[in-house]
Amino acid sequence: MLYAQVAVTHKNLAVPDLVIIGIYFALVFGIGLYFARKERTSEDYFLAGRNVGWFFIGASLFVSNISTEHFIGLSGTGASSGLAVGHFEWLACLILLILGWVFVPSLLSWIASLGVMAVFLSAYDIPVSFHTLMRIAGGNSIANVTSVTPGGAGVTQAFNVASLNGIASPQDATAYSVAQQLVMTAWNLIFGIAMVVWAFGWSGGRPGFPGGSRSPAHSRWSVSMVAVVRVAASSGE
């Protein structure tokens, strides 16, 4: 048995239950009316006048989440069917962290890539639609996996022409693909160099690699070139 059967003693609310519920509602309404008299603008109501510290903001978010669902829903389900329902909340801690640190950044990056595609398609007078964007995104994904050239050069263009078949001419599709890949490669190079300079600086920085005899300047230049090459190789997606 995964859970134990719990005998239900009564189904009707007794006087103590009604008293507790009445006190709860009176307290909630009292607090609401007290603070409602102080608020003057929508900013005061929704943002507390922007005068609340981080601790109270986090506590408010937590309390808003731990509400009726937990006090009544999960408690009632746990009382009737056992504590197995608690696995939902135990796993939520891990799943929410994975969602926030892995899936959300990936989703935002994917949405941004769709926006870049739409801008370049419009520049070459190619009709922009969700179907077109999905075809190009799917072709780019396959090209990135199957290509053997740096950044998928040539292979990406072939897949883009195939993806835009019937939507744009092969010449327009090739021009769009080449222009997008060149611009994105240039942007990735500039961004990669800027990040390396920001992290290591043009002068100073860390000494040479442990156990190596190279000078600090040569080590920084090697690290910079490796980072730039990696960024360039991943461009054009």
C-alpha positions as CSV (number, residue, x, y, z in Angstrom):
1,M,0.0,0.0,0.0
2,L,1.4,3.3,-1.0
3,Y,-0.8,5.2,1.4
4,A,-2.9,4.5,4.4
5,Q,-6.7,4.8,4.5
6,V,-7.8,7.6,6.8
7,A,-11.2,7.3,8.4
8,V,-13.3,10.5,8.0
9,T,-14.9,11.3,11.4
10,H,-17.3,14.0,10.2
11,K,-18.3,15.9,7.1
12,N,-20.0,18.9,8.7
13,L,-18.4,22.0,10.0
14,A,-18.6,22.3,13.8
15,V,-18.8,25.5,15.7
16,P,-15.0,25.8,16.3
17,D,-14.5,25.4,12.5
18,L,-17.0,28.2,11.8
19,V,-15.4,30.5,14.4
20,I,-11.9,29.9,12.9
21,I,-13.2,30.7,9.4
22,G,-15.0,33.8,10.6
23,I,-11.8,35.1,12.4
24,Y,-9.8,34.4,9.3
25,F,-12.1,36.4,7.0
26,A,-12.5,39.2,9.5
27,L,-8.7,39.5,9.8
28,V,-8.2,39.5,6.0
29,F,-10.9,42.2,5.4
30,G,-9.6,44.2,8.3
31,I,-6.1,44.3,7.0
32,G,-7.4,45.1,3.5
33,L,-9.5,48.0,4.7
34,Y,-6.8,49.4,6.9
35,F,-4.2,49.6,4.0
36,A,-6.8,50.6,1.4
37,R,-7.2,53.9,3.2
38,K,-3.5,54.7,2.8
39,E,-3.3,54.0,-0.9
40,R,-3.7,56.8,-3.3
41,T,-2.4,55.6,-6.7
42,S,-2.2,52.4,-8.6
43,E,1.6,52.4,-8.0
44,D,0.9,52.4,-4.2
45,Y,-1.5,49.5,-4.6
46,F,0.5,47.2,-6.9
47,L,4.1,48.3,-5.9
48,A,3.6,49.5,-2.4
49,G,4.9,52.9,-3.3
50,R,8.3,51.2,-4.4
51,N,9.3,51.4,-0.7
52,V,9.3,47.7,0.2
53,G,12.6,45.8,0.7
54,W,13.6,42.7,-1.1
55,F,12.7,40.5,1.9
56,F,9.1,41.6,2.0
57,I,8.7,41.3,-1.7
58,G,10.0,37.7,-1.7
59,A,7.8,36.9,1.3
60,S,4.8,38.3,-0.5
61,L,5.5,36.2,-3.6
62,F,5.9,33.1,-1.4
63,V,2.7,33.7,0.6
64,S,0.8,34.3,-2.6
65,N,1.9,30.9,-3.8
66,I,1.3,29.1,-0.5
67,S,-2.4,29.8,-0.4
68,T,-5.7,28.0,-0.7
69,E,-4.0,25.3,-2.9
70,H,-1.9,24.2,0.0
71,F,-3.9,25.0,3.1
72,I,-7.1,23.4,1.8
73,G,-6.4,21.5,-1.5
74,L,-3.2,19.6,-0.6
75,S,-4.2,19.2,3.0
76,G,-7.5,17.8,2.1
77,T,-6.0,15.5,-0.5
78,G,-3.4,14.3,2.0
79,A,-5.9,13.6,4.6
80,S,-8.0,11.5,2.2
81,S,-5.4,9.7,0.2
82,G,-2.1,9.9,2.1
83,L,1.1,11.9,1.8
84,A,2.0,10.7,-1.7
85,V,0.4,14.0,-3.0
86,G,3.2,15.8,-1.3
87,H,5.6,14.6,-4.0
88,F,4.1,17.3,-6.2
89,E,5.5,20.0,-4.0
90,W,8.8,18.2,-3.2
91,L,9.6,17.9,-6.9
92,A,8.5,21.5,-7.6
93,C,11.6,22.8,-5.9
94,L,13.8,21.0,-8.4
95,I,11.6,21.6,-11.4
96,L,11.3,25.3,-10.8
97,L,15.1,25.7,-10.5
98,I,15.6,23.8,-13.8
99,L,12.8,25.9,-15.4
100,G,14.4,29.2,-14.3
101,W,18.0,28.4,-15.0
102,V,17.8,26.2,-18.1
103,F,14.5,26.3,-20.0
104,V,13.6,30.0,-19.7
105,P,17.0,31.3,-21.0
106,S,16.7,28.8,-23.9
107,L,13.2,29.9,-24.7
108,L,14.1,33.6,-24.7
109,S,17.1,32.8,-26.9
110,W,14.9,30.9,-29.3
111,I,12.3,33.7,-29.4
112,A,15.0,36.2,-30.1
113,S,16.3,34.1,-33.0
114,L,12.8,34.0,-34.5
115,G,12.7,37.8,-34.3
116,V,16.1,38.1,-36.1
117,M,14.7,35.8,-38.9
118,A,11.6,37.9,-39.2
119,V,13.7,41.1,-39.6
120,F,15.9,39.6,-42.4
121,L,12.9,38.0,-44.1
122,S,11.2,41.4,-44.2
123,A,14.3,43.0,-45.6
124,Y,14.2,40.7,-48.6
125,D,10.4,41.0,-49.1
126,I,9.9,37.4,-48.1
127,P,6.5,36.9,-46.5
128,V,6.8,36.5,-42.7
129,S,4.5,34.0,-41.0
130,F,4.7,31.5,-38.2
131,H,4.8,28.6,-40.6
132,T,7.7,30.2,-42.5
133,L,9.7,30.8,-39.3
134,M,9.1,27.3,-38.1
135,R,10.3,25.9,-41.4
136,I,13.5,27.9,-41.3
137,A,14.1,27.2,-37.6
138,G,13.7,23.4,-38.3
139,G,16.1,23.6,-41.3
140,N,18.7,25.5,-39.3
141,S,18.5,22.9,-36.5
142,I,19.1,20.1,-38.9
143,A,21.9,22.0,-40.6
144,N,23.7,22.7,-37.3
145,V,23.6,19.0,-36.5
146,T,24.6,17.6,-39.9
147,S,27.0,20.3,-41.2
148,V,30.8,19.8,-41.2
149,T,31.7,23.3,-42.3
150,P,32.5,26.2,-39.8
151,G,29.2,27.7,-38.7
152,G,27.3,25.5,-41.1
153,A,28.3,27.7,-44.1
154,G,26.9,26.4,-47.3
155,V,24.8,23.7,-45.6
156,T,22.6,26.3,-43.8
157,Q,22.0,28.1,-47.2
158,A,21.0,24.8,-48.8
159,F,18.5,24.1,-46.0
160,N,17.2,27.7,-46.1
161,V,16.5,27.4,-49.8
162,A,14.7,24.1,-49.3
163,S,12.7,25.6,-46.4
164,L,11.6,28.6,-48.4
165,N,10.7,26.5,-51.4
166,G,7.4,27.9,-52.8
167,I,7.6,31.0,-50.6
168,A,10.6,32.8,-52.2
169,S,12.8,32.3,-55.2
170,P,16.1,30.4,-54.7
171,Q,18.0,33.7,-55.3
172,D,16.1,35.6,-52.6
173,A,16.4,32.7,-50.2
174,T,20.1,32.4,-50.7
175,A,20.6,36.2,-50.4
176,Y,18.6,36.2,-47.2
177,S,20.5,33.2,-45.7
178,V,24.0,34.6,-46.6
179,A,23.2,38.1,-45.3
180,Q,21.8,36.8,-42.0
181,Q,24.8,34.5,-41.5
182,L,27.3,37.2,-42.3
183,V,25.7,39.8,-40.0
184,M,25.2,37.3,-37.1
185,T,28.8,36.1,-37.5
186,A,30.1,39.7,-37.3
187,W,27.9,40.4,-34.3
188,N,29.0,37.2,-32.5
189,L,32.7,38.1,-33.1
190,I,32.3,41.6,-31.8
191,F,30.3,40.4,-28.8
192,G,32.8,37.6,-28.1
193,I,35.8,39.9,-28.2
194,A,34.0,42.4,-26.0
195,M,33.2,39.7,-23.4
196,V,36.8,38.5,-23.4
197,V,38.1,42.0,-23.0
198,W,35.6,42.6,-20.2
199,A,36.6,39.4,-18.5
200,F,40.4,39.5,-18.9
201,G,41.2,43.1,-19.9
202,W,43.8,44.3,-22.4
203,S,46.5,44.4,-19.7
204,G,47.0,42.8,-16.4
205,G,44.8,39.8,-15.7
206,R,45.9,36.3,-14.8
207,P,49.4,35.0,-15.1
208,G,50.3,32.2,-17.5
209,F,48.7,28.8,-17.4
210,P,49.8,26.6,-14.5
211,G,52.9,24.7,-15.5
212,G,53.5,26.7,-18.7
213,S,56.3,28.9,-19.7
214,R,54.3,31.4,-21.8
215,S,54.1,35.0,-20.9
216,P,50.9,36.4,-19.4
217,A,50.2,38.5,-22.6
218,H,50.6,35.4,-24.8
219,S,48.3,33.4,-22.5
220,R,45.6,36.0,-22.6
221,W,45.9,36.2,-26.4
222,S,45.6,32.5,-26.7
223,V,42.5,32.4,-24.4
224,S,41.0,35.3,-26.4
225,M,41.6,33.6,-29.7
226,V,40.1,30.3,-28.5
227,A,37.0,32.1,-27.3
228,V,36.6,34.0,-30.5
229,V,37.0,30.9,-32.6
230,R,34.4,29.1,-30.6
231,V,31.9,32.0,-31.0
232,A,32.6,32.1,-34.7
233,A,32.1,28.4,-35.1
234,S,28.7,28.6,-33.4
235,S,27.4,31.6,-35.4
236,G,24.9,31.5,-38.2
237,E,22.4,29.3,-36.3
